[in-house]
């Protein structure tokens, strides 16, 4: 089981969130050199359920981290 499965679950119904989170992770690694599991906790699931695209979620997370 990888980190994404541990965080998001292994049930087939969790696949869309896992895929979305993997996209967020790839974007973060490209932009800052760190992935979602290397950074402080953030509300990834809430962003997904609110309909944010991976790019929107990454931008929001980075903005919140800069403001902290």
PDB file of N, CA, C, O and CB in Angstrom:
ATOM      1  N   UNK A   1       0.850  -1.178   0.000  1.00  0.00           N
ATOM      2  CA  UNK A   1       0.000   0.000   0.000  1.00  0.00           C
ATOM      3  C   UNK A   1       0.900   1.248   0.000  1.00  0.00           C
ATOM      4  O   UNK A   1       1.813   1.359   0.818  1.00  0.00           O
ATOM      5  CB  UNK A   1      -0.970  -0.005   1.237  1.00  0.00           C
ATOM      6  N   UNK A   2       0.635   2.180  -0.922  1.00  0.00           N
ATOM      7  CA  UNK A   2       1.435   3.400  -0.968  1.00  0.00           C
ATOM      8  C   UNK A   2       0.802   4.498  -0.106  1.00  0.00           C
ATOM      9  O   UNK A   2      -0.284   4.317   0.444  1.00  0.00           O
ATOM     10  CB  UNK A   2       1.590   3.883  -2.422  1.00  0.00           C
ATOM     11  N   UNK A   3       1.482   5.621   0.002  1.00  0.00           N
ATOM     12  CA  UNK A   3       0.996   6.730   0.830  1.00  0.00           C
ATOM     13  C   UNK A   3      -0.373   7.216   0.386  1.00  0.00           C
ATOM     14  O   UNK A   3      -1.202   7.574   1.223  1.00  0.00           O
ATOM     15  CB  UNK A   3       1.983   7.883   0.792  1.00  0.00           C
ATOM     16  N   UNK A   4      -0.622   7.234  -0.915  1.00  0.00           N
ATOM     17  CA  UNK A   4      -1.895   7.721  -1.423  1.00  0.00           C
ATOM     18  C   UNK A   4      -3.037   6.801  -1.001  1.00  0.00           C
ATOM     19  O   UNK A   4      -4.123   7.271  -0.660  1.00  0.00           O
ATOM     20  CB  UNK A   4      -1.847   7.843  -2.944  1.00  0.00           C
ATOM     21  N   UNK A   5      -2.792   5.496  -1.024  1.00  0.00           N
ATOM     22  CA  UNK A   5      -3.810   4.546  -0.600  1.00  0.00           C
ATOM     23  C   UNK A   5      -4.041   4.633   0.907  1.00  0.00           C
ATOM     24  O   UNK A   5      -5.178   4.524   1.366  1.00  0.00           O
ATOM     25  CB  UNK A   5      -3.409   3.123  -0.994  1.00  0.00           C
ATOM     26  N   UNK A   6      -2.985   4.826   1.669  1.00  0.00           N
ATOM     27  CA  UNK A   6      -3.143   4.972   3.118  1.00  0.00           C
ATOM     28  C   UNK A   6      -3.947   6.224   3.445  1.00  0.00           C
ATOM     29  O   UNK A   6      -4.815   6.194   4.317  1.00  0.00           O
ATOM     30  CB  UNK A   6      -1.770   5.027   3.813  1.00  0.00           C
ATOM     31  N   UNK A   7      -3.667   7.314   2.757  1.00  0.00           N
ATOM     32  CA  UNK A   7      -4.328   8.586   3.036  1.00  0.00           C
ATOM     33  C   UNK A   7      -5.763   8.599   2.513  1.00  0.00           C
ATOM     34  O   UNK A   7      -6.676   9.028   3.218  1.00  0.00           O
ATOM     35  CB  UNK A   7      -3.536   9.736   2.419  1.00  0.00           C
ATOM     36  N   UNK A   8      -5.966   8.135   1.289  1.00  0.00           N
ATOM     37  CA  UNK A   8      -7.256   8.266   0.616  1.00  0.00           C
ATOM     38  C   UNK A   8      -8.115   7.011   0.686  1.00  0.00           C
ATOM     39  O   UNK A   8      -9.317   7.080   0.432  1.00  0.00           O
ATOM     40  CB  UNK A   8      -7.038   8.629  -0.813  1.00  0.00           C
ATOM     41  N   UNK A   9      -7.535   5.879   1.020  1.00  0.00           N
ATOM     42  CA  UNK A   9      -8.288   4.638   1.049  1.00  0.00           C
ATOM     43  C   UNK A   9      -8.055   3.804  -0.194  1.00  0.00           C
ATOM     44  O   UNK A   9      -7.605   4.307  -1.224  1.00  0.00           O
ATOM     45  CB  UNK A   9      -9.754   4.926   1.203  1.00  0.00           C
ATOM     46  N   UNK A  10      -8.364   2.539  -0.087  1.00  0.00           N
ATOM     47  CA  UNK A  10      -8.128   1.607  -1.193  1.00  0.00           C
ATOM     48  C   UNK A  10      -9.403   1.197  -1.919  1.00  0.00           C
ATOM     49  O   UNK A  10      -9.343   0.490  -2.925  1.00  0.00           O
ATOM     50  CB  UNK A  10      -7.435   0.377  -0.679  1.00  0.00           C
ATOM     51  N   UNK A  11     -10.527   1.624  -1.431  1.00  0.00           N
ATOM     52  CA  UNK A  11     -11.801   1.282  -2.049  1.00  0.00           C
ATOM     53  C   UNK A  11     -11.858   1.882  -3.459  1.00  0.00           C
ATOM     54  O   UNK A  11     -11.384   2.998  -3.670  1.00  0.00           O
ATOM     55  CB  UNK A  11     -12.991   1.789  -1.181  1.00  0.00           C
ATOM     56  N   UNK A  12     -12.429   1.161  -4.416  1.00  0.00           N
ATOM     57  CA  UNK A  12     -12.541   1.705  -5.776  1.00  0.00           C
ATOM     58  C   UNK A  12     -13.236   3.073  -5.829  1.00  0.00           C
ATOM     59  O   UNK A  12     -12.930   3.892  -6.697  1.00  0.00           O
ATOM     60  CB  UNK A  12     -13.297   0.725  -6.651  1.00  0.00           C
ATOM     61  N   UNK A  13     -14.155   3.315  -4.918  1.00  0.00           N
ATOM     62  CA  UNK A  13     -14.842   4.615  -4.930  1.00  0.00           C
ATOM     63  C   UNK A  13     -13.911   5.767  -4.529  1.00  0.00           C
ATOM     64  O   UNK A  13     -14.222   6.933  -4.773  1.00  0.00           O
ATOM     65  CB  UNK A  13     -16.048   4.576  -3.987  1.00  0.00           C
ATOM     66  N   UNK A  14     -12.773   5.436  -3.915  1.00  0.00           N
ATOM     67  CA  UNK A  14     -11.788   6.447  -3.533  1.00  0.00           C
ATOM     68  C   UNK A  14     -10.814   6.773  -4.661  1.00  0.00           C
ATOM     69  O   UNK A  14     -10.002   7.689  -4.531  1.00  0.00           O
ATOM     70  CB  UNK A  14     -11.019   5.982  -2.319  1.00  0.00           C
ATOM     71  N   UNK A  15     -10.885   6.036  -5.761  1.00  0.00           N
ATOM     72  CA  UNK A  15      -9.943   6.217  -6.874  1.00  0.00           C
ATOM     73  C   UNK A  15      -9.929   7.642  -7.435  1.00  0.00           C
ATOM     74  O   UNK A  15      -8.847   8.156  -7.715  1.00  0.00           O
ATOM     75  CB  UNK A  15     -10.279   5.250  -7.982  1.00  0.00           C
ATOM     76  N   UNK A  16     -11.077   8.302  -7.613  1.00  0.00           N
ATOM     77  CA  UNK A  16     -11.018   9.670  -8.151  1.00  0.00           C
ATOM     78  C   UNK A  16     -10.218  10.614  -7.246  1.00  0.00           C
ATOM     79  O   UNK A  16      -9.445  11.437  -7.738  1.00  0.00           O
ATOM     80  CB  UNK A  16     -12.434  10.216  -8.340  1.00  0.00           C
ATOM     81  N   UNK A  17     -10.401  10.499  -5.936  1.00  0.00           N
ATOM     82  CA  UNK A  17      -9.643  11.348  -5.026  1.00  0.00           C
ATOM     83  C   UNK A  17      -8.164  10.994  -5.058  1.00  0.00           C
ATOM     84  O   UNK A  17      -7.320  11.890  -5.062  1.00  0.00           O
ATOM     85  CB  UNK A  17     -10.184  11.222  -3.603  1.00  0.00           C
ATOM     86  N   UNK A  18      -7.831   9.706  -5.080  1.00  0.00           N
ATOM     87  CA  UNK A  18      -6.416   9.304  -5.144  1.00  0.00           C
ATOM     88  C   UNK A  18      -5.750   9.858  -6.400  1.00  0.00           C
ATOM     89  O   UNK A  18      -4.636  10.377  -6.337  1.00  0.00           O
ATOM     90  CB  UNK A  18      -6.287   7.767  -5.114  1.00  0.00           C
ATOM     91  N   UNK A  19      -6.427   9.749  -7.531  1.00  0.00           N
ATOM     92  CA  UNK A  19      -5.882  10.254  -8.794  1.00  0.00           C
ATOM     93  C   UNK A  19      -5.693  11.771  -8.740  1.00  0.00           C
ATOM     94  O   UNK A  19      -4.668  12.294  -9.177  1.00  0.00           O
ATOM     95  CB  UNK A  19      -6.806   9.878  -9.967  1.00  0.00           C
ATOM     96  N   UNK A  20      -6.688  12.467  -8.201  1.00  0.00           N
ATOM     97  CA  UNK A  20      -6.629  13.915  -8.061  1.00  0.00           C
ATOM     98  C   UNK A  20      -5.460  14.305  -7.155  1.00  0.00           C
ATOM     99  O   UNK A  20      -4.717  15.237  -7.464  1.00  0.00           O
ATOM    100  CB  UNK A  20      -7.960  14.462  -7.499  1.00  0.00           C
ATOM    101  N   UNK A  21      -5.298  13.595  -6.040  1.00  0.00           N
ATOM    102  CA  UNK A  21      -4.221  13.890  -5.103  1.00  0.00           C
ATOM    103  C   UNK A  21      -2.854  13.617  -5.725  1.00  0.00           C
ATOM    104  O   UNK A  21      -1.897  14.349  -5.471  1.00  0.00           O
ATOM    105  CB  UNK A  21      -4.391  13.068  -3.827  1.00  0.00           C
ATOM    106  N   UNK A  22      -2.763  12.582  -6.526  1.00  0.00           N
ATOM    107  CA  UNK A  22      -1.499  12.315  -7.235  1.00  0.00           C
ATOM    108  C   UNK A  22      -1.149  13.464  -8.181  1.00  0.00           C
ATOM    109  O   UNK A  22       0.023  13.816  -8.319  1.00  0.00           O
ATOM    110  CB  UNK A  22      -1.593  10.990  -8.029  1.00  0.00           C
ATOM    111  N   UNK A  23      -2.152  14.049  -8.828  1.00  0.00           N
ATOM    112  CA  UNK A  23      -1.909  15.200  -9.701  1.00  0.00           C
ATOM    113  C   UNK A  23      -1.429  16.393  -8.879  1.00  0.00           C
ATOM    114  O   UNK A  23      -0.505  17.098  -9.284  1.00  0.00           O
ATOM    115  CB  UNK A  23      -3.188  15.569 -10.489  1.00  0.00           C
ATOM    116  N   UNK A  24      -2.049  16.616  -7.738  1.00  0.00           N
ATOM    117  CA  UNK A  24      -1.605  17.697  -6.847  1.00  0.00           C
ATOM    118  C   UNK A  24      -0.159  17.459  -6.431  1.00  0.00           C
ATOM    119  O   UNK A  24       0.653  18.384  -6.425  1.00  0.00           O
ATOM    120  CB  UNK A  24      -2.519  17.797  -5.594  1.00  0.00           C
ATOM    121  N   UNK A  25       0.151  16.239  -6.090  1.00  0.00           N
ATOM    122  CA  UNK A  25       1.499  15.880  -5.658  1.00  0.00           C
ATOM    123  C   UNK A  25       2.526  16.176  -6.759  1.00  0.00           C
ATOM    124  O   UNK A  25       3.577  16.761  -6.495  1.00  0.00           O
ATOM    125  CB  UNK A  25       1.553  14.392  -5.264  1.00  0.00           C
ATOM    126  N   UNK A  26       2.214  15.772  -7.977  1.00  0.00           N
ATOM    127  CA  UNK A  26       3.131  16.003  -9.097  1.00  0.00           C
ATOM    128  C   UNK A  26       3.343  17.498  -9.331  1.00  0.00           C
ATOM    129  O   UNK A  26       4.463  17.932  -9.601  1.00  0.00           O
ATOM    130  CB  UNK A  26       2.594  15.339 -10.378  1.00  0.00           C
ATOM    131  N   UNK A  27       2.284  18.275  -9.230  1.00  0.00           N
ATOM    132  CA  UNK A  27       2.400  19.723  -9.400  1.00  0.00           C
ATOM    133  C   UNK A  27       3.283  20.336  -8.316  1.00  0.00           C
ATOM    134  O   UNK A  27       4.136  21.176  -8.604  1.00  0.00           O
ATOM    135  CB  UNK A  27       1.014  20.374  -9.379  1.00  0.00           C
ATOM    136  N   UNK A  28       3.077  19.917  -7.083  1.00  0.00           N
ATOM    137  CA  UNK A  28       3.884  20.442  -5.980  1.00  0.00           C
ATOM    138  C   UNK A  28       5.354  20.088  -6.148  1.00  0.00           C
ATOM    139  O   UNK A  28       6.227  20.931  -5.944  1.00  0.00           O
ATOM    140  CB  UNK A  28       3.371  19.908  -4.646  1.00  0.00           C
ATOM    141  N   UNK A  29       5.623  18.856  -6.516  1.00  0.00           N
ATOM    142  CA  UNK A  29       7.015  18.442  -6.704  1.00  0.00           C
ATOM    143  C   UNK A  29       7.663  19.287  -7.796  1.00  0.00           C
ATOM    144  O   UNK A  29       8.813  19.703  -7.658  1.00  0.00           O
ATOM    145  CB  UNK A  29       7.098  16.935  -7.061  1.00  0.00           C
ATOM    146  N   UNK A  30       6.939  19.539  -8.868  1.00  0.00           N
ATOM    147  CA  UNK A  30       7.473  20.348  -9.967  1.00  0.00           C
ATOM    148  C   UNK A  30       7.713  21.795  -9.529  1.00  0.00           C
ATOM    149  O   UNK A  30       8.711  22.404  -9.915  1.00  0.00           O
ATOM    150  CB  UNK A  30       6.513  20.315 -11.165  1.00  0.00           C
ATOM    151  N   UNK A  31       6.791  22.348  -8.718  1.00  0.00           N
ATOM    152  CA  UNK A  31       6.877  23.755  -8.333  1.00  0.00           C
ATOM    153  C   UNK A  31       7.815  24.015  -7.161  1.00  0.00           C
ATOM    154  O   UNK A  31       8.567  24.989  -7.176  1.00  0.00           O
ATOM    155  CB  UNK A  31       5.516  24.263  -7.993  1.00  0.00           C
ATOM    156  N   UNK A  32       7.780  23.149  -6.139  1.00  0.00           N
ATOM    157  CA  UNK A  32       8.549  23.440  -4.920  1.00  0.00           C
ATOM    158  C   UNK A  32       9.500  22.316  -4.510  1.00  0.00           C
ATOM    159  O   UNK A  32      10.259  22.467  -3.553  1.00  0.00           O
ATOM    160  CB  UNK A  32       7.604  23.722  -3.782  1.00  0.00           C
ATOM    161  N   UNK A  33       9.465  21.216  -5.209  1.00  0.00           N
ATOM    162  CA  UNK A  33      10.373  20.122  -4.885  1.00  0.00           C
ATOM    163  C   UNK A  33       9.931  19.251  -3.722  1.00  0.00           C
ATOM    164  O   UNK A  33      10.684  18.390  -3.268  1.00  0.00           O
ATOM    165  CB  UNK A  33      11.705  20.669  -4.588  1.00  0.00           C
ATOM    166  N   UNK A  34       8.716  19.469  -3.236  1.00  0.00           N
ATOM    167  CA  UNK A  34       8.162  18.678  -2.142  1.00  0.00           C
ATOM    168  C   UNK A  34       6.773  18.220  -2.525  1.00  0.00           C
ATOM    169  O   UNK A  34       6.065  18.901  -3.268  1.00  0.00           O
ATOM    170  CB  UNK A  34       8.130  19.486  -0.822  1.00  0.00           C
ATOM    171  N   UNK A  35       6.380  17.049  -2.010  1.00  0.00           N
ATOM    172  CA  UNK A  35       5.059  16.520  -2.305  1.00  0.00           C
ATOM    173  C   UNK A  35       4.077  16.766  -1.175  1.00  0.00           C
ATOM    174  O   UNK A  35       4.428  17.354  -0.152  1.00  0.00           O
ATOM    175  CB  UNK A  35       5.146  15.047  -2.593  1.00  0.00           C
ATOM    176  N   UNK A  36       2.855  16.316  -1.361  1.00  0.00           N
ATOM    177  CA  UNK A  36       1.790  16.551  -0.385  1.00  0.00           C
ATOM    178  C   UNK A  36       2.101  15.937   0.982  1.00  0.00           C
ATOM    179  O   UNK A  36       1.628  16.438   2.002  1.00  0.00           O
ATOM    180  CB  UNK A  36       0.480  15.990  -0.908  1.00  0.00           C
ATOM    181  N   UNK A  37       2.878  14.874   1.015  1.00  0.00           N
ATOM    182  CA  UNK A  37       3.182  14.225   2.287  1.00  0.00           C
ATOM    183  C   UNK A  37       4.450  14.783   2.942  1.00  0.00           C
ATOM    184  O   UNK A  37       4.809  14.383   4.049  1.00  0.00           O
ATOM    185  CB  UNK A  37       3.329  12.731   2.076  1.00  0.00           C
ATOM    186  N   UNK A  38       5.119  15.701   2.256  1.00  0.00           N
ATOM    187  CA  UNK A  38       6.315  16.350   2.791  1.00  0.00           C
ATOM    188  C   UNK A  38       5.990  17.672   3.469  1.00  0.00           C
ATOM    189  O   UNK A  38       6.832  18.235   4.169  1.00  0.00           O
ATOM    190  CB  UNK A  38       7.327  16.577   1.685  1.00  0.00           C
ATOM    191  N   UNK A  39       4.789  18.166   3.270  1.00  0.00           N
ATOM    192  CA  UNK A  39       4.380  19.473   3.769  1.00  0.00           C
ATOM    193  C   UNK A  39       3.440  19.321   4.963  1.00  0.00           C
ATOM    194  O   UNK A  39       2.928  18.231   5.214  1.00  0.00           O
ATOM    195  CB  UNK A  39       3.702  20.285   2.655  1.00  0.00           C
ATOM    196  N   UNK A  40       3.212  20.413   5.702  1.00  0.00           N
ATOM    197  CA  UNK A  40       2.260  20.345   6.812  1.00  0.00           C
ATOM    198  C   UNK A  40       0.886  19.894   6.326  1.00  0.00           C
ATOM    199  O   UNK A  40       0.549  20.054   5.153  1.00  0.00           O
ATOM    200  CB  UNK A  40       2.151  21.711   7.510  1.00  0.00           C
ATOM    201  N   UNK A  41       0.113  19.340   7.220  1.00  0.00           N
ATOM    202  CA  UNK A  41      -1.235  18.878   6.879  1.00  0.00           C
ATOM    203  C   UNK A  41      -2.040  19.998   6.243  1.00  0.00           C
ATOM    204  O   UNK A  41      -1.942  21.160   6.636  1.00  0.00           O
ATOM    205  CB  UNK A  41      -1.960  18.350   8.127  1.00  0.00           C
ATOM    206  N   UNK A  42      -2.829  19.627   5.263  1.00  0.00           N
ATOM    207  CA  UNK A  42      -3.714  20.566   4.597  1.00  0.00           C
ATOM    208  C   UNK A  42      -4.993  19.833   4.245  1.00  0.00           C
ATOM    209  O   UNK A  42      -5.014  18.602   4.247  1.00  0.00           O
ATOM    210  CB  UNK A  42      -3.047  21.183   3.330  1.00  0.00           C
ATOM    211  N   UNK A  43      -6.046  20.547   3.947  1.00  0.00           N
ATOM    212  CA  UNK A  43      -7.378  19.968   3.723  1.00  0.00           C
ATOM    213  C   UNK A  43      -7.582  19.521   2.270  1.00  0.00           C
ATOM    214  O   UNK A  43      -8.451  20.036   1.567  1.00  0.00           O
ATOM    215  CB  UNK A  43      -8.455  20.982   4.102  1.00  0.00           C
ATOM    216  N   UNK A  44      -6.779  18.570   1.840  1.00  0.00           N
ATOM    217  CA  UNK A  44      -6.859  18.091   0.456  1.00  0.00           C
ATOM    218  C   UNK A  44      -8.237  17.521   0.123  1.00  0.00           C
ATOM    219  O   UNK A  44      -8.800  17.811  -0.932  1.00  0.00           O
ATOM    220  CB  UNK A  44      -5.794  17.032   0.208  1.00  0.00           C
ATOM    221  N   UNK A  45      -8.766  16.718   1.024  1.00  0.00           N
ATOM    222  CA  UNK A  45     -10.072  16.083   0.747  1.00  0.00           C
ATOM    223  C   UNK A  45     -11.169  17.137   0.620  1.00  0.00           C
ATOM    224  O   UNK A  45     -12.034  17.037  -0.250  1.00  0.00           O
ATOM    225  CB  UNK A  45     -10.438  15.072   1.866  1.00  0.00           C
ATOM    226  N   UNK A  46     -11.130  18.146   1.491  1.00  0.00           N
ATOM    227  CA  UNK A  46     -12.132  19.215   1.413  1.00  0.00           C
ATOM    228  C   UNK A  46     -12.050  19.935   0.074  1.00  0.00           C
ATOM    229  O   UNK A  46     -13.077  20.219  -0.541  1.00  0.00           O
ATOM    230  CB  UNK A  46     -11.944  20.219   2.564  1.00  0.00           C
ATOM    231  N   UNK A  47     -10.843  20.230  -0.380  1.00  0.00           N
ATOM    232  CA  UNK A  47     -10.663  20.911  -1.660  1.00  0.00           C
ATOM    233  C   UNK A  47     -11.212  20.059  -2.791  1.00  0.00           C
ATOM    234  O   UNK A  47     -11.881  20.571  -3.689  1.00  0.00           O
ATOM    235  CB  UNK A  47      -9.178  21.230  -1.904  1.00  0.00           C
ATOM    236  N   UNK A  48     -10.934  18.756  -2.753  1.00  0.00           N
ATOM    237  CA  UNK A  48     -11.444  17.837  -3.770  1.00  0.00           C
ATOM    238  C   UNK A  48     -12.968  17.834  -3.768  1.00  0.00           C
ATOM    239  O   UNK A  48     -13.595  17.942  -4.822  1.00  0.00           O
ATOM    240  CB  UNK A  48     -10.907  16.412  -3.532  1.00  0.00           C
ATOM    241  N   UNK A  49     -13.559  17.710  -2.586  1.00  0.00           N
ATOM    242  CA  UNK A  49     -15.022  17.646  -2.480  1.00  0.00           C
ATOM    243  C   UNK A  49     -15.681  18.970  -2.845  1.00  0.00           C
ATOM    244  O   UNK A  49     -16.840  18.994  -3.257  1.00  0.00           O
ATOM    245  CB  UNK A  49     -15.428  17.244  -1.069  1.00  0.00           C
ATOM    246  N   UNK A  50     -14.948  20.073  -2.697  1.00  0.00           N
ATOM    247  CA  UNK A  50     -15.470  21.380  -3.086  1.00  0.00           C
ATOM    248  C   UNK A  50     -15.363  21.622  -4.592  1.00  0.00           C
ATOM    249  O   UNK A  50     -15.831  22.645  -5.092  1.00  0.00           O
ATOM    250  CB  UNK A  50     -14.733  22.473  -2.337  1.00  0.00           C
ATOM    251  N   UNK A  51     -14.746  20.681  -5.314  1.00  0.00           N
ATOM    252  CA  UNK A  51     -14.667  20.780  -6.765  1.00  0.00           C
ATOM    253  C   UNK A  51     -13.444  21.523  -7.292  1.00  0.00           C
ATOM    254  O   UNK A  51     -13.393  21.876  -8.470  1.00  0.00           O
ATOM    255  CB  UNK A  51     -15.881  21.442  -7.269  1.00  0.00           C
ATOM    256  N   UNK A  52     -12.463  21.763  -6.430  1.00  0.00           N
ATOM    257  CA  UNK A  52     -11.249  22.447  -6.880  1.00  0.00           C
ATOM    258  C   UNK A  52     -10.467  21.550  -7.837  1.00  0.00           C
ATOM    259  O   UNK A  52     -10.403  20.335  -7.655  1.00  0.00           O
ATOM    260  CB  UNK A  52     -10.364  22.848  -5.673  1.00  0.00           C
ATOM    261  N   UNK A  53      -9.884  22.161  -8.844  1.00  0.00           N
ATOM    262  CA  UNK A  53      -8.965  21.425  -9.703  1.00  0.00           C
ATOM    263  C   UNK A  53      -7.661  21.236  -8.929  1.00  0.00           C
ATOM    264  O   UNK A  53      -7.425  21.941  -7.947  1.00  0.00           O
ATOM    265  CB  UNK A  53      -8.721  22.175 -11.068  1.00  0.00           C
ATOM    266  N   UNK A  54      -6.819  20.305  -9.348  1.00  0.00           N
ATOM    267  CA  UNK A  54      -5.519  20.184  -8.674  1.00  0.00           C
ATOM    268  C   UNK A  54      -4.745  21.502  -8.667  1.00  0.00           C
ATOM    269  O   UNK A  54      -4.128  21.853  -7.661  1.00  0.00           O
ATOM    270  CB  UNK A  54      -4.681  19.105  -9.348  1.00  0.00           C
ATOM    271  N   UNK A  55      -4.774  22.225  -9.772  1.00  0.00           N
ATOM    272  CA  UNK A  55      -4.048  23.502  -9.841  1.00  0.00           C
ATOM    273  C   UNK A  55      -4.615  24.510  -8.845  1.00  0.00           C
ATOM    274  O   UNK A  55      -3.858  25.231  -8.195  1.00  0.00           O
ATOM    275  CB  UNK A  55      -4.112  24.082 -11.269  1.00  0.00           C
ATOM    276  N   UNK A  56      -5.920  24.564  -8.721  1.00  0.00           N
ATOM    277  CA  UNK A  56      -6.540  25.472  -7.761  1.00  0.00           C
ATOM    278  C   UNK A  56      -6.180  25.091  -6.334  1.00  0.00           C
ATOM    279  O   UNK A  56      -5.871  25.956  -5.515  1.00  0.00           O
ATOM    280  CB  UNK A  56      -8.055  25.475  -7.934  1.00  0.00           C
ATOM    281  N   UNK A  57      -6.218  23.801  -6.039  1.00  0.00           N
ATOM    282  CA  UNK A  57      -5.904  23.340  -4.686  1.00  0.00           C
ATOM    283  C   UNK A  57      -4.453  23.635  -4.328  1.00  0.00           C
ATOM    284  O   UNK A  57      -4.167  24.095  -3.223  1.00  0.00           O
ATOM    285  CB  UNK A  57      -6.180  21.842  -4.556  1.00  0.00           C
ATOM    286  N   UNK A  58      -3.545  23.376  -5.250  1.00  0.00           N
ATOM    287  CA  UNK A  58      -2.124  23.638  -4.995  1.00  0.00           C
ATOM    288  C   UNK A  58      -1.903  25.128  -4.777  1.00  0.00           C
ATOM    289  O   UNK A  58      -1.170  25.520  -3.869  1.00  0.00           O
ATOM    290  CB  UNK A  58      -1.248  23.129  -6.168  1.00  0.00           C
ATOM    291  N   UNK A  59      -2.520  25.947  -5.587  1.00  0.00           N
ATOM    292  CA  UNK A  59      -2.371  27.401  -5.438  1.00  0.00           C
ATOM    293  C   UNK A  59      -2.911  27.864  -4.089  1.00  0.00           C
ATOM    294  O   UNK A  59      -2.279  28.676  -3.414  1.00  0.00           O
ATOM    295  CB  UNK A  59      -3.096  28.140  -6.580  1.00  0.00           C
ATOM    296  N   UNK A  60      -4.058  27.360  -3.697  1.00  0.00           N
ATOM    297  CA  UNK A  60      -4.654  27.738  -2.413  1.00  0.00           C
ATOM    298  C   UNK A  60      -3.784  27.272  -1.245  1.00  0.00           C
ATOM    299  O   UNK A  60      -3.564  28.019  -0.292  1.00  0.00           O
ATOM    300  CB  UNK A  60      -6.068  27.149  -2.286  1.00  0.00           C
ATOM    301  N   UNK A  61      -3.298  26.051  -1.324  1.00  0.00           N
ATOM    302  CA  UNK A  61      -2.441  25.527  -0.264  1.00  0.00           C
ATOM    303  C   UNK A  61      -1.176  26.360  -0.141  1.00  0.00           C
ATOM    304  O   UNK A  61      -0.768  26.706   0.967  1.00  0.00           O
ATOM    305  CB  UNK A  61      -2.087  24.059  -0.530  1.00  0.00           C
ATOM    306  N   UNK A  62      -0.552  26.683  -1.263  1.00  0.00           N
ATOM    307  CA  UNK A  62       0.686  27.480  -1.232  1.00  0.00           C
ATOM    308  C   UNK A  62       0.416  28.864  -0.658  1.00  0.00           C
ATOM    309  O   UNK A  62       1.220  29.389   0.112  1.00  0.00           O
ATOM    310  CB  UNK A  62       1.295  27.604  -2.649  1.00  0.00           C
ATOM    311  N   UNK A  63      -0.702  29.447  -1.028  1.00  0.00           N
ATOM    312  CA  UNK A  63      -1.051  30.769  -0.508  1.00  0.00           C
ATOM    313  C   UNK A  63      -1.232  30.722   1.015  1.00  0.00           C
ATOM    314  O   UNK A  63      -0.740  31.592   1.733  1.00  0.00           O
ATOM    315  CB  UNK A  63      -2.339  31.291  -1.185  1.00  0.00           C
ATOM    316  N   UNK A  64      -1.938  29.706   1.492  1.00  0.00           N
ATOM    317  CA  UNK A  64      -2.145  29.562   2.934  1.00  0.00           C
ATOM    318  C   UNK A  64      -0.823  29.339   3.670  1.00  0.00           C
ATOM    319  O   UNK A  64      -0.625  29.866   4.765  1.00  0.00           O
ATOM    320  CB  UNK A  64      -3.103  28.400   3.217  1.00  0.00           C
ATOM    321  N   UNK A  65       0.071  28.570   3.079  1.00  0.00           N
ATOM    322  CA  UNK A  65       1.365  28.307   3.713  1.00  0.00           C
ATOM    323  C   UNK A  65       2.210  29.580   3.753  1.00  0.00           C
ATOM    324  O   UNK A  65       2.933  29.813   4.722  1.00  0.00           O
ATOM    325  CB  UNK A  65       2.119  27.187   2.962  1.00  0.00           C
ATOM    326  N   UNK A  66       2.125  30.397   2.716  1.00  0.00           N
ATOM    327  CA  UNK A  66       2.878  31.649   2.689  1.00  0.00           C
ATOM    328  C   UNK A  66       2.358  32.631   3.718  1.00  0.00           C
ATOM    329  O   UNK A  66       3.122  33.407   4.291  1.00  0.00           O
ATOM    330  CB  UNK A  66       2.820  32.272   1.307  1.00  0.00           C
ATOM    331  N   UNK A  67       1.030  32.594   3.956  1.00  0.00           N
ATOM    332  CA  UNK A  67       0.418  33.505   4.910  1.00  0.00           C
ATOM    333  C   UNK A  67       0.643  33.087   6.356  1.00  0.00           C
ATOM    334  O   UNK A  67       0.485  33.890   7.275  1.00  0.00           O
ATOM    335  CB  UNK A  67      -1.053  33.608   4.641  1.00  0.00           C
ATOM    336  N   UNK A  68       1.010  31.835   6.550  1.00  0.00           N
ATOM    337  CA  UNK A  68       1.176  31.321   7.922  1.00  0.00           C
ATOM    338  C   UNK A  68       2.405  31.872   8.603  1.00  0.00           C
ATOM    339  O   UNK A  68       2.677  31.534   9.755  1.00  0.00           O
ATOM    340  CB  UNK A  68       1.250  29.815   7.913  1.00  0.00           C
TER     341      UNK A  68
END
